[in-house]
């Protein structure tokens, strides 16, 4: 894929809260979207990728750390806030809004694993500009792995928090996914379904599946706000129809990675790790740390143990990034 299009920086956005770009609404209600983290925010764009919003903070000249939020019905950089807040004191931390989410472009376009991998590669190449330690959450693990295979020199290490792609269950075929997407985008049906999923009660219900304890109210509040922006449903429709997952991700993506990789996991309400043991046994560059008890969001529920696992991984990988 070509990543030669020039960046179009807009500079730091001084606006404390505004609606994200993109066309169309799924609600009559319009909710103000505050920054996901208290840090400078800028916008990067190419003609192909459109606007990608990103936050950065921390001392210049340190090995960069890039945090990638998940993909679901209401994801955001806020999911990575505990790690951003911790590491900004000791190293340069970047956290982009992936296409279709946050302050990035949310227009109606064919979101795909290839598009996300291209966006991650472009961001690392044109914004970060140095090999980075990348931490990817949930489905973004597959997308980061795809990007790493396309541009391995942009990655120093890769850490995956409760990653998808290790389950034995089969994904729907491409034709089934396209059919589901057509159903989701039917007038009335799709917006109604998305509205149900992104009500505060619905968000709380799904987050409770991913927390041993009660999910934080601030996480629910931000998920609600980010899911009530113009165009907020377009990327989630692709997710809900299964089109953003990679079939047989272990063999097509994960097993091909040559850099140091860490998996932080325990139990997860949405995925299993059936194939993780075989990968650990056959690939010396892979390691795993169980952070328990957690149900899929270790960086929020057990941040101290998650940070300790990351630091130990970077030390053992010889990246020299841990304090």
Secondary structure by P-SEA (a helix, b strand, c coil): ccccccccccccccccccccccccccccbbbbbccccccccbbbbcccccbbbbcccccccccbbbbbbbbccccccccaaaaaaaaccccbbbbbccccccccccccccccaaaaaaaaaaaaacccccccbbbbccaaaaaaaaaaaaccccccbbbbcccccccccccccaaaaaaaaaaaaccaaaaaaaaaaccaaaaaaaaaaaccccccaaaaaaaaaaaaccccaaaaaaaaaccccccccccccccccccbbbbbbcccccccccaaaaaaaccccbbbbbccccccccccccaaaaaaaaaaaaaaacccccc
